[in-house]
Amino acid sequence: MADLYLKALQSERKALWATCRLKGLPRGSPERLRLVEIDAKIAAHAARGS
């Protein structure tokens, strides 16, 4: 079965990363902070064993 939570996180991360790259947003901006949060959630989800 597909892990929809993980797919949603990865999709949001990909879109945010593209936005940050295109706009050249600095560290500390809300979008970059959200990327850090998403990375932590993905890592926690992987450590949990999906």
mmCIF file of the N, C-alpha and C atoms, coordinates in Angstrom:
data_MODEL
# 
_entry.id   MODEL 
# 
loop_
_atom_site.group_PDB 
_atom_site.id 
_atom_site.type_symbol 
_atom_site.label_atom_id 
_atom_site.label_alt_id 
_atom_site.label_comp_id 
_atom_site.label_asym_id 
_atom_site.label_entity_id 
_atom_site.label_seq_id 
_atom_site.pdbx_PDB_ins_code 
_atom_site.Cartn_x 
_atom_site.Cartn_y 
_atom_site.Cartn_z 
_atom_site.occupancy 
_atom_site.B_iso_or_equiv 
_atom_site.pdbx_formal_charge 
_atom_site.auth_seq_id 
_atom_site.auth_comp_id 
_atom_site.auth_asym_id 
_atom_site.auth_atom_id 
_atom_site.pdbx_PDB_model_num 
ATOM 1   N N  . MET A 1 1  ? 0.838  -1.183 0.000  1.00 0.00 ? 1  MET A N  1 
ATOM 2   C CA . MET A 1 1  ? 0.000  0.000  0.000  1.00 0.00 ? 1  MET A CA 1 
ATOM 3   C C  . MET A 1 1  ? 0.883  1.246  0.000  1.00 0.00 ? 1  MET A C  1 
ATOM 4   N N  . ALA A 1 2  ? 0.465  2.223  -0.725 1.00 0.00 ? 2  ALA A N  1 
ATOM 5   C CA . ALA A 1 2  ? 1.227  3.473  -0.824 1.00 0.00 ? 2  ALA A CA 1 
ATOM 6   C C  . ALA A 1 2  ? 1.144  4.251  0.484  1.00 0.00 ? 2  ALA A C  1 
ATOM 7   N N  . ASP A 1 3  ? 2.246  4.835  0.848  1.00 0.00 ? 3  ASP A N  1 
ATOM 8   C CA . ASP A 1 3  ? 2.290  5.650  2.055  1.00 0.00 ? 3  ASP A CA 1 
ATOM 9   C C  . ASP A 1 3  ? 1.973  7.090  1.655  1.00 0.00 ? 3  ASP A C  1 
ATOM 10  N N  . LEU A 1 4  ? 0.712  7.447  1.763  1.00 0.00 ? 4  LEU A N  1 
ATOM 11  C CA . LEU A 1 4  ? 0.253  8.751  1.283  1.00 0.00 ? 4  LEU A CA 1 
ATOM 12  C C  . LEU A 1 4  ? 0.813  9.903  2.111  1.00 0.00 ? 4  LEU A C  1 
ATOM 13  N N  . TYR A 1 5  ? 1.027  9.691  3.405  1.00 0.00 ? 5  TYR A N  1 
ATOM 14  C CA . TYR A 1 5  ? 1.597  10.732 4.262  1.00 0.00 ? 5  TYR A CA 1 
ATOM 15  C C  . TYR A 1 5  ? 3.002  11.079 3.790  1.00 0.00 ? 5  TYR A C  1 
ATOM 16  N N  . LEU A 1 6  ? 3.805  10.060 3.533  1.00 0.00 ? 6  LEU A N  1 
ATOM 17  C CA . LEU A 1 6  ? 5.177  10.278 3.078  1.00 0.00 ? 6  LEU A CA 1 
ATOM 18  C C  . LEU A 1 6  ? 5.196  10.936 1.702  1.00 0.00 ? 6  LEU A C  1 
ATOM 19  N N  . LYS A 1 7  ? 4.327  10.498 0.826  1.00 0.00 ? 7  LYS A N  1 
ATOM 20  C CA . LYS A 1 7  ? 4.261  11.093 -0.515 1.00 0.00 ? 7  LYS A CA 1 
ATOM 21  C C  . LYS A 1 7  ? 3.855  12.563 -0.445 1.00 0.00 ? 7  LYS A C  1 
ATOM 22  N N  . ALA A 1 8  ? 2.931  12.894 0.441  1.00 0.00 ? 8  ALA A N  1 
ATOM 23  C CA . ALA A 1 8  ? 2.499  14.285 0.591  1.00 0.00 ? 8  ALA A CA 1 
ATOM 24  C C  . ALA A 1 8  ? 3.643  15.148 1.119  1.00 0.00 ? 8  ALA A C  1 
ATOM 25  N N  . LEU A 1 9  ? 4.389  14.634 2.096  1.00 0.00 ? 9  LEU A N  1 
ATOM 26  C CA . LEU A 1 9  ? 5.528  15.372 2.629  1.00 0.00 ? 9  LEU A CA 1 
ATOM 27  C C  . LEU A 1 9  ? 6.584  15.597 1.557  1.00 0.00 ? 9  LEU A C  1 
ATOM 28  N N  . GLN A 1 10 ? 6.878  14.566 0.794  1.00 0.00 ? 10 GLN A N  1 
ATOM 29  C CA . GLN A 1 10 ? 7.899  14.681 -0.248 1.00 0.00 ? 10 GLN A CA 1 
ATOM 30  C C  . GLN A 1 10 ? 7.455  15.642 -1.349 1.00 0.00 ? 10 GLN A C  1 
ATOM 31  N N  . SER A 1 11 ? 6.194  15.622 -1.670 1.00 0.00 ? 11 SER A N  1 
ATOM 32  C CA . SER A 1 11 ? 5.677  16.523 -2.693 1.00 0.00 ? 11 SER A CA 1 
ATOM 33  C C  . SER A 1 11 ? 5.760  17.979 -2.228 1.00 0.00 ? 11 SER A C  1 
ATOM 34  N N  . GLU A 1 12 ? 5.359  18.228 -0.971 1.00 0.00 ? 12 GLU A N  1 
ATOM 35  C CA . GLU A 1 12 ? 5.441  19.583 -0.439 1.00 0.00 ? 12 GLU A CA 1 
ATOM 36  C C  . GLU A 1 12 ? 6.893  20.052 -0.375 1.00 0.00 ? 12 GLU A C  1 
ATOM 37  N N  . ARG A 1 13 ? 7.796  19.149 0.013  1.00 0.00 ? 13 ARG A N  1 
ATOM 38  C CA . ARG A 1 13 ? 9.206  19.487 0.104  1.00 0.00 ? 13 ARG A CA 1 
ATOM 39  C C  . ARG A 1 13 ? 9.767  19.860 -1.268 1.00 0.00 ? 13 ARG A C  1 
ATOM 40  N N  . LYS A 1 14 ? 9.410  19.077 -2.267 1.00 0.00 ? 14 LYS A N  1 
ATOM 41  C CA . LYS A 1 14 ? 9.892  19.336 -3.624 1.00 0.00 ? 14 LYS A CA 1 
ATOM 42  C C  . LYS A 1 14 ? 9.420  20.696 -4.135 1.00 0.00 ? 14 LYS A C  1 
ATOM 43  N N  . ALA A 1 15 ? 8.161  21.014 -3.891 1.00 0.00 ? 15 ALA A N  1 
ATOM 44  C CA . ALA A 1 15 ? 7.614  22.299 -4.334 1.00 0.00 ? 15 ALA A CA 1 
ATOM 45  C C  . ALA A 1 15 ? 8.269  23.466 -3.588 1.00 0.00 ? 15 ALA A C  1 
ATOM 46  N N  . LEU A 1 16 ? 8.451  23.311 -2.279 1.00 0.00 ? 16 LEU A N  1 
ATOM 47  C CA . LEU A 1 16 ? 9.091  24.371 -1.500 1.00 0.00 ? 16 LEU A CA 1 
ATOM 48  C C  . LEU A 1 16 ? 10.535 24.578 -1.917 1.00 0.00 ? 16 LEU A C  1 
ATOM 49  N N  . TRP A 1 17 ? 11.237 23.483 -2.159 1.00 0.00 ? 17 TRP A N  1 
ATOM 50  C CA . TRP A 1 17 ? 12.635 23.594 -2.554 1.00 0.00 ? 17 TRP A CA 1 
ATOM 51  C C  . TRP A 1 17 ? 12.750 24.334 -3.886 1.00 0.00 ? 17 TRP A C  1 
ATOM 52  N N  . ALA A 1 18 ? 11.867 24.022 -4.813 1.00 0.00 ? 18 ALA A N  1 
ATOM 53  C CA . ALA A 1 18 ? 11.881 24.702 -6.105 1.00 0.00 ? 18 ALA A CA 1 
ATOM 54  C C  . ALA A 1 18 ? 11.609 26.199 -5.932 1.00 0.00 ? 18 ALA A C  1 
ATOM 55  N N  . THR A 1 19 ? 10.669 26.538 -5.092 1.00 0.00 ? 19 THR A N  1 
ATOM 56  C CA . THR A 1 19 ? 10.352 27.939 -4.821 1.00 0.00 ? 19 THR A CA 1 
ATOM 57  C C  . THR A 1 19 ? 11.560 28.658 -4.225 1.00 0.00 ? 19 THR A C  1 
ATOM 58  N N  . CYS A 1 20 ? 12.193 28.009 -3.256 1.00 0.00 ? 20 CYS A N  1 
ATOM 59  C CA . CYS A 1 20 ? 13.357 28.613 -2.609 1.00 0.00 ? 20 CYS A CA 1 
ATOM 60  C C  . CYS A 1 20 ? 14.496 28.831 -3.600 1.00 0.00 ? 20 CYS A C  1 
ATOM 61  N N  . ARG A 1 21 ? 14.701 27.865 -4.466 1.00 0.00 ? 21 ARG A N  1 
ATOM 62  C CA . ARG A 1 21 ? 15.774 27.989 -5.453 1.00 0.00 ? 21 ARG A CA 1 
ATOM 63  C C  . ARG A 1 21 ? 15.480 29.086 -6.468 1.00 0.00 ? 21 ARG A C  1 
ATOM 64  N N  . LEU A 1 22 ? 14.244 29.152 -6.956 1.00 0.00 ? 22 LEU A N  1 
ATOM 65  C CA . LEU A 1 22 ? 13.891 30.146 -7.965 1.00 0.00 ? 22 LEU A CA 1 
ATOM 66  C C  . LEU A 1 22 ? 13.943 31.570 -7.416 1.00 0.00 ? 22 LEU A C  1 
ATOM 67  N N  . LYS A 1 23 ? 13.496 31.732 -6.187 1.00 0.00 ? 23 LYS A N  1 
ATOM 68  C CA . LYS A 1 23 ? 13.465 33.067 -5.590 1.00 0.00 ? 23 LYS A CA 1 
ATOM 69  C C  . LYS A 1 23 ? 14.759 33.421 -4.879 1.00 0.00 ? 23 LYS A C  1 
ATOM 70  N N  . GLY A 1 24 ? 15.624 32.435 -4.685 1.00 0.00 ? 24 GLY A N  1 
ATOM 71  C CA . GLY A 1 24 ? 16.883 32.692 -3.991 1.00 0.00 ? 24 GLY A CA 1 
ATOM 72  C C  . GLY A 1 24 ? 16.673 33.084 -2.538 1.00 0.00 ? 24 GLY A C  1 
ATOM 73  N N  . LEU A 1 25 ? 15.756 32.398 -1.869 1.00 0.00 ? 25 LEU A N  1 
ATOM 74  C CA . LEU A 1 25 ? 15.421 32.754 -0.492 1.00 0.00 ? 25 LEU A CA 1 
ATOM 75  C C  . LEU A 1 25 ? 16.559 32.389 0.462  1.00 0.00 ? 25 LEU A C  1 
ATOM 76  N N  . PRO A 1 26 ? 16.854 33.275 1.405  1.00 0.00 ? 26 PRO A N  1 
ATOM 77  C CA . PRO A 1 26 ? 17.945 33.019 2.350  1.00 0.00 ? 26 PRO A CA 1 
ATOM 78  C C  . PRO A 1 26 ? 17.519 32.062 3.459  1.00 0.00 ? 26 PRO A C  1 
ATOM 79  N N  . ARG A 1 27 ? 18.515 31.516 4.148  1.00 0.00 ? 27 ARG A N  1 
ATOM 80  C CA . ARG A 1 27 ? 18.218 30.693 5.316  1.00 0.00 ? 27 ARG A CA 1 
ATOM 81  C C  . ARG A 1 27 ? 17.515 31.550 6.349  1.00 0.00 ? 27 ARG A C  1 
ATOM 82  N N  . GLY A 1 28 ? 16.576 30.949 7.040  1.00 0.00 ? 28 GLY A N  1 
ATOM 83  C CA . GLY A 1 28 ? 15.828 31.701 8.036  1.00 0.00 ? 28 GLY A CA 1 
ATOM 84  C C  . GLY A 1 28 ? 14.500 32.225 7.523  1.00 0.00 ? 28 GLY A C  1 
ATOM 85  N N  . SER A 1 29 ? 14.274 32.127 6.221  1.00 0.00 ? 29 SER A N  1 
ATOM 86  C CA . SER A 1 29 ? 12.986 32.552 5.682  1.00 0.00 ? 29 SER A CA 1 
ATOM 87  C C  . SER A 1 29 ? 11.941 31.480 6.053  1.00 0.00 ? 29 SER A C  1 
ATOM 88  N N  . PRO A 1 30 ? 10.668 31.845 6.105  1.00 0.00 ? 30 PRO A N  1 
ATOM 89  C CA . PRO A 1 30 ? 9.634  30.880 6.499  1.00 0.00 ? 30 PRO A CA 1 
ATOM 90  C C  . PRO A 1 30 ? 9.623  29.611 5.636  1.00 0.00 ? 30 PRO A C  1 
ATOM 91  N N  . GLU A 1 31 ? 9.870  29.779 4.345  1.00 0.00 ? 31 GLU A N  1 
ATOM 92  C CA . GLU A 1 31 ? 9.865  28.612 3.459  1.00 0.00 ? 31 GLU A CA 1 
ATOM 93  C C  . GLU A 1 31 ? 11.017 27.670 3.788  1.00 0.00 ? 31 GLU A C  1 
ATOM 94  N N  . ARG A 1 32 ? 12.187 28.229 4.043  1.00 0.00 ? 32 ARG A N  1 
ATOM 95  C CA . ARG A 1 32 ? 13.348 27.398 4.372  1.00 0.00 ? 32 ARG A CA 1 
ATOM 96  C C  . ARG A 1 32 ? 13.163 26.718 5.725  1.00 0.00 ? 32 ARG A C  1 
ATOM 97  N N  . LEU A 1 33 ? 12.535 27.414 6.666  1.00 0.00 ? 33 LEU A N  1 
ATOM 98  C CA . LEU A 1 33 ? 12.261 26.806 7.973  1.00 0.00 ? 33 LEU A CA 1 
ATOM 99  C C  . LEU A 1 33 ? 11.270 25.651 7.834  1.00 0.00 ? 33 LEU A C  1 
ATOM 100 N N  . ARG A 1 34 ? 10.311 25.810 6.950  1.00 0.00 ? 34 ARG A N  1 
ATOM 101 C CA . ARG A 1 34 ? 9.336  24.734 6.704  1.00 0.00 ? 34 ARG A CA 1 
ATOM 102 C C  . ARG A 1 34 ? 10.047 23.524 6.097  1.00 0.00 ? 34 ARG A C  1 
ATOM 103 N N  . LEU A 1 35 ? 11.031 23.750 5.238  1.00 0.00 ? 35 LEU A N  1 
ATOM 104 C CA . LEU A 1 35 ? 11.808 22.645 4.676  1.00 0.00 ? 35 LEU A CA 1 
ATOM 105 C C  . LEU A 1 35 ? 12.491 21.847 5.777  1.00 0.00 ? 35 LEU A C  1 
ATOM 106 N N  . VAL A 1 36 ? 13.036 22.526 6.764  1.00 0.00 ? 36 VAL A N  1 
ATOM 107 C CA . VAL A 1 36 ? 13.701 21.857 7.885  1.00 0.00 ? 36 VAL A CA 1 
ATOM 108 C C  . VAL A 1 36 ? 12.686 21.019 8.659  1.00 0.00 ? 36 VAL A C  1 
ATOM 109 N N  . GLU A 1 37 ? 11.487 21.564 8.879  1.00 0.00 ? 37 GLU A N  1 
ATOM 110 C CA . GLU A 1 37 ? 10.435 20.825 9.574  1.00 0.00 ? 37 GLU A CA 1 
ATOM 111 C C  . GLU A 1 37 ? 10.041 19.566 8.798  1.00 0.00 ? 37 GLU A C  1 
ATOM 112 N N  . ILE A 1 38 ? 9.886  19.709 7.495  1.00 0.00 ? 38 ILE A N  1 
ATOM 113 C CA . ILE A 1 38 ? 9.494  18.575 6.662  1.00 0.00 ? 38 ILE A CA 1 
ATOM 114 C C  . ILE A 1 38 ? 10.578 17.501 6.679  1.00 0.00 ? 38 ILE A C  1 
ATOM 115 N N  . ASP A 1 39 ? 11.847 17.915 6.592  1.00 0.00 ? 39 ASP A N  1 
ATOM 116 C CA . ASP A 1 39 ? 12.946 16.951 6.647  1.00 0.00 ? 39 ASP A CA 1 
ATOM 117 C C  . ASP A 1 39 ? 12.915 16.169 7.956  1.00 0.00 ? 39 ASP A C  1 
ATOM 118 N N  . ALA A 1 40 ? 12.626 16.854 9.059  1.00 0.00 ? 40 ALA A N  1 
ATOM 119 C CA . ALA A 1 40 ? 12.556 16.185 10.359 1.00 0.00 ? 40 ALA A CA 1 
ATOM 120 C C  . ALA A 1 40 ? 11.392 15.194 10.396 1.00 0.00 ? 40 ALA A C  1 
ATOM 121 N N  . LYS A 1 41 ? 10.272 15.574 9.826  1.00 0.00 ? 41 LYS A N  1 
ATOM 122 C CA . LYS A 1 41 ? 9.109  14.670 9.798  1.00 0.00 ? 41 LYS A CA 1 
ATOM 123 C C  . LYS A 1 41 ? 9.391  13.444 8.934  1.00 0.00 ? 41 LYS A C  1 
ATOM 124 N N  . ILE A 1 42 ? 10.044 13.641 7.801  1.00 0.00 ? 42 ILE A N  1 
ATOM 125 C CA . ILE A 1 42 ? 10.386 12.517 6.930  1.00 0.00 ? 42 ILE A CA 1 
ATOM 126 C C  . ILE A 1 42 ? 11.352 11.569 7.639  1.00 0.00 ? 42 ILE A C  1 
ATOM 127 N N  . ALA A 1 43 ? 12.343 12.123 8.327  1.00 0.00 ? 43 ALA A N  1 
ATOM 128 C CA . ALA A 1 43 ? 13.307 11.304 9.053  1.00 0.00 ? 43 ALA A CA 1 
ATOM 129 C C  . ALA A 1 43 ? 12.633 10.531 10.180 1.00 0.00 ? 43 ALA A C  1 
ATOM 130 N N  . ALA A 1 44 ? 11.736 11.190 10.900 1.00 0.00 ? 44 ALA A N  1 
ATOM 131 C CA . ALA A 1 44 ? 11.018 10.518 11.987 1.00 0.00 ? 44 ALA A CA 1 
ATOM 132 C C  . ALA A 1 44 ? 10.126 9.408  11.440 1.00 0.00 ? 44 ALA A C  1 
ATOM 133 N N  . HIS A 1 45 ? 9.515  9.664  10.324 1.00 0.00 ? 45 HIS A N  1 
ATOM 134 C CA . HIS A 1 45 ? 8.646  8.663  9.705  1.00 0.00 ? 45 HIS A CA 1 
ATOM 135 C C  . HIS A 1 45 ? 9.462  7.444  9.239  1.00 0.00 ? 45 HIS A C  1 
ATOM 136 N N  . ALA A 1 46 ? 10.634 7.701  8.687  1.00 0.00 ? 46 ALA A N  1 
ATOM 137 C CA . ALA A 1 46 ? 11.486 6.596  8.235  1.00 0.00 ? 46 ALA A CA 1 
ATOM 138 C C  . ALA A 1 46 ? 12.026 5.800  9.418  1.00 0.00 ? 46 ALA A C  1 
ATOM 139 N N  . ALA A 1 47 ? 12.350 6.489  10.511 1.00 0.00 ? 47 ALA A N  1 
ATOM 140 C CA . ALA A 1 47 ? 12.873 5.808  11.692 1.00 0.00 ? 47 ALA A CA 1 
ATOM 141 C C  . ALA A 1 47 ? 11.802 4.953  12.357 1.00 0.00 ? 47 ALA A C  1 
ATOM 142 N N  . ARG A 1 48 ? 10.576 5.366  12.218 1.00 0.00 ? 48 ARG A N  1 
ATOM 143 C CA . ARG A 1 48 ? 9.453  4.631  12.802 1.00 0.00 ? 48 ARG A CA 1 
ATOM 144 C C  . ARG A 1 48 ? 9.205  3.322  12.052 1.00 0.00 ? 48 ARG A C  1 
ATOM 145 N N  . GLY A 1 49 ? 9.755  3.219  10.868 1.00 0.00 ? 49 GLY A N  1 
ATOM 146 C CA . GLY A 1 49 ? 9.571  2.007  10.074 1.00 0.00 ? 49 GLY A CA 1 
ATOM 147 C C  . GLY A 1 49 ? 8.330  2.047  9.216  1.00 0.00 ? 49 GLY A C  1 
ATOM 148 N N  . SER A 1 50 ? 7.976  3.247  8.802  1.00 0.00 ? 50 SER A N  1 
ATOM 149 C CA . SER A 1 50 ? 6.794  3.561  8.011  1.00 0.00 ? 50 SER A CA 1 
ATOM 150 C C  . SER A 1 50 ? 5.605  3.010  8.671  1.00 0.00 ? 50 SER A C  1 
# 
